[in-house]
């Protein structure tokens, strides 16, 4: 929804899908002697979901505030929709949606009235009622529009927060831990909403401490202790954490050490193999899709009866723990 009377021209330039919507270069933010964000660089592309994952206190919220112009970087540069956040006009900010961790509302106003107030801040006049209905329907709150905010559940409050973020139809969304403190069922619904927003052409920058949510993103930045460890696709991050893909290989008979030694010498097998049973192993390989048939062929040549060969996908919780181990290189 466009503003009825933009107060001043936007400095931002249109951004096409697959072009950089956010570009952060060597961002550093210090508060006195404390460094909250250290030398962080990444790009976010149009019509995508960029996940920024890490534990509490890792600098995720500080990074969002740098990207939205709330904070000024101590060092480094950032552009959002081809504009410096320090130069955002009111019209520029209207192209952004920001959902903070802590949502402030008016408990004595209804759901509709709270959203209507948020819409008024953007100067929305013509078609406002239609837009409010669209947004409340999208977040499944339209039937609850007449309830006082103080009487709705925590999950509904989070959905109302998302609605206020979307009401002015922004093209770039900053969602700071939007699923924190809500149950898994509602969390799944939120991600359905996010995927739908992406399909409509929006770009989403989302922070989360639920590292399992990384699988829902196109690109993921892994943040720990103020430092960005790496940026990659979810599968690329798994590959990086363990040095390759993981394949579970089991046989009908116990696996002898001579056969294991031969298996380790195969060109597509990495150094690390782990026995998971008398007749099973977990193997690190270059690429699971090509290694699986090659393992079957090798077993046949060795007269080994195979019970199963399948790719193993570790949980993102396990991946994250592996990544933050001091001995893991992120170069």
C-alpha positions as CSV (number, residue, x, y, z in Angstrom):
1,X,0.0,0.0,0.0
2,X,1.5,3.3,-1.0
3,X,1.4,6.3,1.2
4,X,-1.2,8.9,0.4
5,X,1.2,11.9,0.6
6,X,4.9,11.0,0.8
7,X,6.6,13.6,2.9
8,X,9.8,13.7,1.0
9,X,11.4,11.8,-2.0
10,X,12.9,8.5,-1.3
11,X,16.7,8.2,-1.7
12,X,16.5,4.4,-2.3
13,X,16.7,2.9,-5.8
14,X,14.6,0.0,-7.0
15,X,16.2,-3.4,-6.5
16,X,15.6,-6.4,-8.7
17,X,15.4,-10.0,-7.5
18,X,18.9,-11.6,-7.3
19,X,20.5,-8.2,-6.9
20,X,21.9,-7.2,-3.5
21,X,19.2,-5.6,-1.3
22,X,21.5,-5.4,1.7
23,X,25.2,-5.1,1.6
24,X,27.3,-5.0,4.8
25,X,31.0,-4.5,4.6
26,X,33.3,-4.9,7.6
27,X,30.6,-3.7,10.1
28,X,31.8,-3.2,13.6
29,X,29.9,-1.7,16.5
30,X,31.5,-0.9,19.8
31,X,29.9,0.3,23.0
32,X,32.8,1.8,25.0
33,X,35.4,-1.0,25.4
34,X,32.8,-3.7,24.5
35,X,32.6,-4.9,20.9
36,X,29.1,-6.1,20.1
37,X,29.7,-6.7,16.3
38,X,33.1,-7.3,14.9
39,X,34.0,-7.0,11.2
40,X,30.8,-8.5,9.8
41,X,30.3,-8.7,6.0
42,X,27.5,-10.2,3.9
43,X,25.0,-9.6,1.1
44,X,21.3,-10.3,1.1
45,X,19.6,-10.7,-2.3
46,X,16.1,-9.8,-3.5
47,X,13.1,-12.1,-3.0
48,X,14.9,-14.3,-0.6
49,X,15.0,-15.2,3.1
50,X,18.3,-14.6,4.9
51,X,18.6,-16.2,8.3
52,X,20.9,-14.7,10.9
53,X,21.3,-17.4,13.5
54,X,23.2,-17.5,16.8
55,X,22.7,-17.7,20.6
56,X,21.5,-14.8,22.7
57,X,24.1,-12.1,23.1
58,X,25.8,-13.0,19.8
59,X,25.1,-9.6,18.2
60,X,22.1,-10.4,16.1
61,X,19.9,-7.5,17.3
62,X,22.8,-5.0,17.2
63,X,23.3,-6.0,13.6
64,X,19.6,-5.4,12.7
65,X,19.8,-2.0,14.4
66,X,22.9,-1.2,12.2
67,X,21.0,-2.2,9.1
68,X,18.0,-0.2,10.0
69,X,19.8,3.0,11.0
70,X,19.1,2.8,14.7
71,X,22.8,2.5,15.3
72,X,25.7,4.0,13.4
73,X,28.6,1.6,12.8
74,X,31.8,2.3,14.6
75,X,33.6,1.0,11.5
76,X,32.5,-0.3,8.1
77,X,29.7,0.5,5.6
78,X,26.2,-0.7,4.9
79,X,23.7,0.0,2.2
80,X,20.0,-1.0,2.3
81,X,18.1,-0.9,-1.0
82,X,21.1,1.0,-2.4
83,X,20.9,3.7,0.3
84,X,22.9,4.3,3.5
85,X,20.6,3.9,6.6
86,X,22.1,7.1,7.9
87,X,20.4,9.0,5.1
88,X,17.0,7.3,5.3
89,X,14.1,9.7,4.7
90,X,10.6,8.9,6.0
91,X,9.7,7.6,2.6
92,X,12.7,5.3,2.6
93,X,11.7,3.9,5.9
94,X,8.2,3.2,4.6
95,X,9.8,0.7,2.2
96,X,11.0,-1.3,5.3
97,X,9.1,-3.3,7.8
98,X,10.6,-3.9,11.3
99,X,9.3,-6.5,13.8
100,X,11.2,-6.0,17.1
101,X,11.7,-8.7,19.7
102,X,9.5,-6.7,22.2
103,X,6.3,-5.4,20.7
104,X,4.6,-2.4,22.3
105,X,0.8,-2.2,21.9
106,X,-2.1,-0.5,23.6
107,X,-3.8,-3.1,25.8
108,X,-7.1,-1.2,26.0
109,X,-7.4,-1.0,22.3
110,X,-8.8,-3.9,20.1
111,X,-6.7,-5.8,17.6
112,X,-8.2,-3.7,14.8
113,X,-7.6,-0.4,16.6
114,X,-4.0,-1.3,17.3
115,X,-3.3,-2.1,13.7
116,X,-5.3,0.9,12.5
117,X,-3.1,3.1,14.7
118,X,0.1,1.6,13.2
119,X,-1.3,2.2,9.7
120,X,-2.0,5.9,10.6
121,X,1.7,6.4,11.4
122,X,2.4,5.7,7.7
123,X,-0.1,8.2,6.5
124,X,-2.4,5.5,5.1
125,X,-5.8,6.9,4.2
126,X,-7.4,5.7,1.0
127,X,-8.1,1.9,1.1
128,X,-6.8,1.6,4.7
129,X,-9.8,-0.5,5.9
130,X,-9.3,-2.9,3.0
131,X,-5.6,-3.2,3.8
132,X,-6.3,-3.8,7.5
133,X,-8.7,-6.6,6.6
134,X,-6.1,-8.2,4.1
135,X,-3.3,-8.2,6.7
136,X,-5.5,-9.5,9.6
137,X,-6.8,-12.2,7.3
138,X,-3.2,-13.1,6.3
139,X,-2.1,-13.5,9.9
140,X,-5.4,-15.3,10.9
141,X,-6.6,-12.6,13.3
142,X,-9.5,-11.1,11.4
143,X,-12.0,-13.1,13.4
144,X,-10.4,-11.7,16.6
145,X,-10.3,-8.1,15.4
146,X,-12.7,-6.9,18.1
147,X,-10.9,-8.4,21.0
148,X,-8.9,-6.2,23.4
149,X,-5.2,-6.6,23.1
150,X,-4.9,-7.4,26.8
151,X,-7.2,-10.4,26.3
152,X,-5.5,-12.2,23.5
153,X,-2.8,-15.0,23.8
154,X,0.9,-14.5,23.4
155,X,0.8,-16.2,20.1
156,X,-1.9,-13.8,18.9
157,X,0.2,-10.9,20.1
158,X,3.1,-12.1,18.0
159,X,0.8,-12.3,15.0
160,X,-0.4,-8.8,15.6
161,X,3.2,-7.6,15.8
162,X,3.7,-9.2,12.3
163,X,0.6,-7.5,11.1
164,X,1.8,-4.1,12.1
165,X,5.1,-4.8,10.3
166,X,3.2,-5.7,7.1
167,X,0.4,-3.1,7.1
168,X,2.1,-0.5,5.0
169,X,3.2,-3.2,2.4
170,X,7.0,-2.9,2.8
171,X,9.3,-4.7,0.3
172,X,12.1,-5.5,2.8
173,X,11.3,-7.0,6.2
174,X,13.5,-7.1,9.3
175,X,12.2,-9.7,11.7
176,X,14.1,-9.8,15.0
177,X,13.4,-13.2,16.6
178,X,9.8,-13.3,15.5
179,X,9.2,-16.9,16.7
180,X,10.8,-16.5,20.1
181,X,8.7,-17.9,22.9
182,X,5.9,-19.4,20.8
183,X,5.0,-23.1,20.5
184,X,6.2,-25.3,17.6
185,X,2.8,-25.4,15.8
186,X,2.6,-21.6,15.7
187,X,6.2,-21.3,14.7
188,X,5.5,-23.5,11.7
189,X,2.6,-21.3,10.8
190,X,4.8,-18.2,11.0
191,X,7.2,-19.8,8.5
192,X,4.3,-20.5,6.2
193,X,3.6,-16.8,6.3
194,X,7.3,-16.0,5.6
195,X,7.4,-18.3,2.6
196,X,4.3,-16.7,1.2
197,X,5.7,-13.2,1.7
198,X,8.8,-14.3,-0.2
199,X,6.7,-15.7,-3.0
200,X,5.1,-12.3,-3.3
201,X,8.6,-10.8,-4.0
202,X,9.5,-9.6,-0.6
203,X,13.0,-9.9,0.9
204,X,13.2,-11.1,4.6
205,X,16.1,-10.7,7.0
206,X,15.3,-12.8,10.0
207,X,17.2,-13.4,13.2
208,X,16.6,-16.4,15.4
209,X,18.2,-18.4,18.2
210,X,16.3,-21.5,17.0
211,X,19.1,-22.7,14.8
212,X,16.8,-25.4,13.4
213,X,15.0,-22.7,11.5
214,X,18.0,-22.2,9.3
215,X,16.7,-25.0,7.0
216,X,13.8,-22.6,6.0
217,X,16.2,-20.0,4.7
218,X,17.9,-19.5,1.3
219,X,21.1,-18.2,2.8
220,X,22.2,-18.4,6.5
221,X,24.7,-16.3,8.4
222,X,26.0,-18.0,11.5
223,X,26.9,-15.5,14.2
224,X,28.7,-16.2,17.5
225,X,30.3,-13.8,20.0
226,X,29.8,-10.8,17.7
227,X,31.6,-12.5,14.8
228,X,30.1,-13.9,11.6
229,X,31.5,-17.4,11.2
230,X,30.2,-18.0,7.6
231,X,27.4,-17.4,5.2
232,X,26.1,-20.2,3.0
233,X,23.1,-22.2,2.0
234,X,21.8,-24.6,4.7
235,X,23.4,-27.6,3.0
236,X,26.6,-25.7,2.4
237,X,26.8,-24.9,6.1
238,X,26.4,-28.6,6.9
239,X,29.1,-29.5,4.4
240,X,31.4,-26.9,5.9
241,X,30.9,-28.0,9.5
242,X,31.8,-31.6,8.9
243,X,34.1,-31.3,5.9
244,X,31.7,-32.9,3.5
245,X,28.4,-34.8,3.3
246,X,27.6,-37.6,5.6
247,X,26.5,-41.1,4.5
248,X,25.3,-44.0,6.7
249,X,26.7,-47.3,5.4
250,X,25.5,-50.6,6.8
251,X,26.2,-54.3,5.9
252,X,24.5,-57.6,6.6
253,X,27.6,-58.9,8.3
254,X,30.0,-57.2,10.8
255,X,32.3,-54.8,9.1
256,X,36.0,-56.0,9.6
257,X,38.9,-53.6,10.0
258,X,40.5,-54.6,6.8
259,X,37.5,-53.6,4.8
260,X,37.3,-50.4,6.8
261,X,40.9,-49.6,5.9
262,X,40.2,-50.2,2.2
263,X,37.1,-48.0,2.4
264,X,39.1,-45.1,3.9
265,X,41.4,-45.2,0.8
266,X,38.5,-44.5,-1.7
267,X,39.1,-41.2,-3.4
268,X,35.7,-39.7,-2.5
269,X,35.9,-40.6,1.2
270,X,37.2,-38.0,3.5
271,X,39.5,-38.9,6.4
272,X,36.8,-39.0,9.0
273,X,34.7,-42.2,9.4
274,X,32.8,-43.2,12.6
275,X,31.6,-46.7,13.5
276,X,28.0,-46.5,14.6
277,X,27.7,-50.3,15.2
278,X,29.3,-53.7,14.4
279,X,28.0,-53.6,10.9
280,X,27.5,-49.8,10.3
281,X,29.6,-46.7,9.7
282,X,29.0,-43.0,9.2
283,X,31.3,-41.7,6.4
284,X,32.2,-38.2,5.4
285,X,32.3,-38.0,1.6
286,X,32.7,-35.2,-1.0
287,X,29.1,-35.4,-2.3
288,X,26.5,-37.8,-1.0
289,X,24.6,-38.0,-4.3
290,X,27.6,-39.4,-6.2
291,X,29.2,-41.3,-3.3
292,X,26.1,-43.5,-2.7
293,X,26.3,-45.5,-6.0
294,X,30.1,-45.6,-5.8
295,X,29.9,-47.2,-2.4
296,X,27.4,-49.8,-3.7
297,X,29.8,-50.6,-6.6
298,X,32.8,-50.8,-4.3
299,X,30.9,-53.1,-1.9
300,X,29.9,-55.4,-4.8
301,X,33.6,-55.6,-5.8
302,X,34.6,-56.6,-2.3
303,X,31.8,-59.2,-2.0
304,X,30.2,-57.2,0.8
305,X,26.4,-57.5,1.2
306,X,25.0,-54.0,1.7
307,X,22.0,-53.5,4.0
308,X,21.6,-49.8,3.4
309,X,23.4,-46.7,2.1
310,X,21.7,-43.3,2.7
311,X,22.6,-39.7,3.3
312,X,22.5,-38.6,6.9
313,X,21.5,-35.0,7.5
314,X,22.5,-33.8,11.0
315,X,20.2,-31.4,12.8
316,X,21.1,-27.8,12.6
317,X,21.6,-27.8,16.4
318,X,24.4,-30.3,15.9
319,X,25.8,-28.4,13.0
320,X,25.9,-25.2,15.0
321,X,27.7,-26.9,17.9
322,X,30.2,-28.2,15.5
323,X,30.7,-24.8,13.9
324,X,31.4,-23.0,17.2
325,X,34.0,-25.4,18.3
326,X,37.3,-23.5,18.6
327,X,39.2,-25.9,16.4
328,X,36.8,-25.6,13.4
329,X,38.2,-23.3,10.7
330,X,35.7,-20.9,8.9
331,X,38.1,-19.6,6.3
